Amino acid sequence: MSQKFYASADTFTSPNGAVGHRPGGPFDCLGPYAKVKNCPIDGTEIRLTCYASGYADTAFSVPANTRYRGHHIGGFFTSDEQGTVFNAHRAYWQTLSMLAPWASSSGRIILDIRKDDALRCATPGKLADADVFDLSQREYMREQFARVIDADIRAELAELGAWSDAELADKFQNRIRLLWVACCDIREALLAKVQS
């Protein structure tokens, strides 16, 4: 990782505290992304100095990179009304400690779930339905569920005893239920770690 663009003293401070440096000059088509100090890393509490690695490749993002504990982290900048945020590519989530591993009691089902997703979905009953459904549709979860056997999900849920045989006949709902159980388990584990 290296700084690709010159970062002038011309800065822009976002409401979220990120301080973006522009390259400056009459043909500045990059904006305040040459170097962004105190940049929040999406899905974490971490703030780092990040650098643009190219010009905007869509209307909504700028390729970028940073370093964390000696590791290169690739990703992209996005901005909204709160300011600039660095979004790490999925390949780097483990490096940033963004993933929480979960295993079923039988050990036959193993999922890696982003901690922020797990905390958002670990709410009681019907309150979690929309969030858990949205999480189940995210690409990183669909890829994991593609490797899970539906009979294993049904057996895991049947062991919990919270659903009838008729309810457990719905394979799609079983994935939603299992994901909710996993998120609640992860939340409990994270809270126990904080309290210890």
C-alpha positions as CSV (number, residue, x, y, z in Angstrom):
1,M,0.0,0.0,0.0
2,S,1.3,3.4,-0.8
3,Q,-0.2,6.8,-1.2
4,K,-1.0,7.3,-4.9
5,F,-2.3,10.9,-5.0
6,Y,-0.7,14.0,-3.6
7,A,-2.6,15.2,-0.5
8,S,-2.6,19.0,-0.3
9,A,-3.3,21.0,2.8
10,D,-6.8,21.7,1.4
11,T,-8.9,19.5,3.7
12,F,-12.6,18.7,4.3
13,T,-13.8,17.5,7.7
14,S,-16.9,15.3,7.6
15,P,-19.5,15.3,10.4
16,N,-18.2,11.8,11.4
17,G,-14.8,13.3,12.1
18,A,-13.0,12.0,8.9
19,V,-10.6,14.5,7.5
20,G,-10.2,14.3,3.7
21,H,-7.3,15.8,1.8
22,R,-7.8,16.9,-1.8
23,P,-5.0,16.6,-4.4
24,G,-5.7,20.2,-5.3
25,G,-5.0,22.0,-8.6
26,P,-7.2,23.0,-11.4
27,F,-7.9,19.5,-12.6
28,D,-8.8,17.9,-9.3
29,C,-11.4,15.2,-10.2
30,L,-10.8,13.1,-7.1
31,G,-12.2,15.2,-4.4
32,P,-11.3,14.9,-0.7
33,Y,-10.2,11.2,-1.0
34,A,-6.4,11.4,-1.7
35,K,-5.8,10.8,2.0
36,V,-8.5,10.5,4.7
37,K,-7.3,10.7,8.3
38,N,-9.5,9.4,11.2
39,C,-11.6,7.5,8.6
40,P,-14.2,5.1,10.2
41,I,-14.0,1.5,9.0
42,D,-17.5,0.2,8.2
43,G,-18.6,-2.5,10.6
44,T,-16.0,-1.8,13.2
45,E,-15.1,0.8,15.8
46,I,-11.7,1.3,14.1
47,R,-10.5,4.6,12.6
48,L,-7.5,4.6,10.3
49,T,-5.8,6.8,7.7
50,C,-6.8,5.5,4.3
51,Y,-5.8,6.4,0.8
52,A,-7.5,6.5,-2.6
53,S,-6.0,4.0,-5.0
54,G,-7.7,5.2,-8.1
55,Y,-10.4,7.4,-9.5
56,A,-14.1,6.8,-8.8
57,D,-15.2,3.6,-10.5
58,T,-18.9,4.2,-9.9
59,A,-21.0,7.2,-8.9
60,F,-20.9,6.0,-5.3
61,S,-17.4,4.7,-4.5
62,V,-13.7,5.4,-4.8
63,P,-11.2,2.5,-4.7
64,A,-9.0,2.8,-1.6
65,N,-6.7,1.0,0.8
66,T,-5.2,1.2,4.2
67,R,-3.0,-0.8,6.6
68,Y,-4.1,-2.4,9.9
69,R,-1.7,-4.2,12.3
70,G,0.8,-4.6,9.5
71,H,-1.7,-6.0,6.9
72,H,-2.8,-4.3,3.7
73,I,-6.6,-3.8,3.5
74,G,-8.2,-3.2,0.2
75,G,-11.6,-1.6,-0.2
76,F,-13.4,1.6,-1.2
77,F,-14.6,4.9,0.1
78,T,-18.3,5.7,0.3
79,S,-19.9,9.0,1.5
80,D,-23.2,10.0,2.8
81,E,-24.5,12.9,5.0
82,Q,-22.4,11.6,7.9
83,G,-19.2,11.7,5.9
84,T,-16.6,9.4,4.3
85,V,-16.4,5.8,5.4
86,F,-13.9,3.1,4.3
87,N,-15.5,-0.2,3.3
88,A,-13.1,-3.2,3.4
89,H,-13.5,-5.9,0.7
90,R,-14.9,-9.1,2.1
91,A,-11.5,-10.9,1.8
92,Y,-10.2,-8.6,4.6
93,W,-13.1,-8.9,7.1
94,Q,-11.3,-11.5,9.1
95,T,-8.2,-9.3,9.3
96,L,-10.3,-6.5,10.8
97,S,-11.9,-8.9,13.3
98,M,-15.3,-8.1,11.8
99,L,-16.4,-11.7,11.6
100,A,-17.7,-13.8,14.5
101,P,-17.6,-17.6,13.9
102,W,-20.6,-19.7,14.9
103,A,-21.0,-23.4,15.0
104,S,-24.1,-25.5,15.7
105,S,-24.2,-27.8,18.7
106,S,-23.6,-30.8,16.4
107,G,-20.7,-29.0,14.7
108,R,-22.1,-29.8,11.3
109,I,-23.0,-26.2,10.5
110,I,-20.4,-23.4,10.7
111,L,-21.2,-19.8,9.8
112,D,-19.1,-16.6,9.8
113,I,-21.3,-13.6,10.5
114,R,-20.3,-10.0,10.7
115,K,-20.5,-8.8,14.3
116,D,-22.5,-5.7,13.4
117,D,-25.0,-7.9,11.4
118,A,-25.3,-10.3,14.3
119,L,-25.9,-7.5,16.9
120,R,-28.5,-5.9,14.6
121,C,-30.4,-9.2,14.1
122,A,-30.2,-10.5,17.7
123,T,-33.5,-9.0,18.9
124,P,-36.5,-10.8,20.4
125,G,-38.9,-12.6,18.1
126,K,-40.8,-10.8,15.4
127,L,-38.7,-7.6,15.9
128,A,-35.8,-9.3,14.1
129,D,-37.7,-10.7,11.1
130,A,-36.9,-8.0,8.6
131,D,-33.2,-7.7,9.7
132,V,-32.6,-11.4,9.6
133,F,-34.3,-11.7,6.2
134,D,-32.1,-8.9,4.8
135,L,-29.0,-10.6,6.3
136,S,-30.0,-14.0,4.7
137,Q,-30.1,-12.3,1.3
138,R,-26.6,-10.8,1.6
139,E,-24.1,-12.4,-0.8
140,Y,-21.7,-13.6,1.9
141,M,-24.5,-15.4,3.8
142,R,-26.0,-16.9,0.6
143,E,-22.6,-18.4,-0.3
144,Q,-22.3,-20.0,3.2
145,F,-25.8,-21.4,3.1
146,A,-25.2,-22.9,-0.3
147,R,-22.7,-25.3,1.5
148,V,-25.1,-26.2,4.3
149,I,-27.4,-29.3,4.1
150,D,-31.0,-28.5,4.8
151,A,-31.5,-31.7,6.8
152,D,-28.7,-30.5,9.2
153,I,-30.5,-27.2,9.7
154,R,-33.8,-29.0,10.4
155,A,-32.1,-31.3,12.9
156,E,-30.4,-28.4,14.6
157,L,-33.7,-26.5,15.0
158,A,-35.7,-29.6,16.0
159,E,-33.1,-30.1,18.8
160,L,-34.0,-26.6,20.1
161,G,-37.7,-27.7,20.3
162,A,-39.1,-24.2,19.6
163,W,-40.8,-25.1,16.3
164,S,-43.3,-27.8,15.3
165,D,-42.7,-30.4,12.6
166,A,-45.0,-28.5,10.2
167,E,-43.1,-25.3,10.7
168,L,-39.8,-27.1,10.2
169,A,-41.0,-28.3,6.7
170,D,-40.2,-24.8,5.3
171,K,-36.6,-24.9,4.2
172,F,-36.3,-21.2,3.6
173,Q,-37.8,-20.2,7.0
174,N,-35.5,-22.8,8.6
175,R,-32.5,-20.8,7.3
176,I,-33.9,-17.6,8.7
177,R,-34.5,-19.3,12.1
178,L,-31.0,-20.8,12.2
179,L,-29.5,-17.4,11.3
180,W,-31.5,-15.7,14.1
181,V,-30.3,-18.4,16.6
182,A,-26.7,-17.9,15.4
183,C,-26.9,-14.1,15.8
184,C,-28.4,-14.4,19.3
185,D,-25.6,-16.8,20.3
186,I,-22.9,-14.4,18.9
187,R,-24.5,-11.5,20.8
188,E,-24.4,-13.4,24.0
189,A,-20.7,-14.4,23.4
190,L,-19.7,-10.8,22.7
191,L,-21.5,-9.5,25.8
192,A,-19.9,-12.2,27.9
193,K,-16.5,-11.2,26.6
194,V,-17.1,-7.5,27.4
195,Q,-18.3,-8.3,30.9
196,S,-15.4,-10.6,31.8
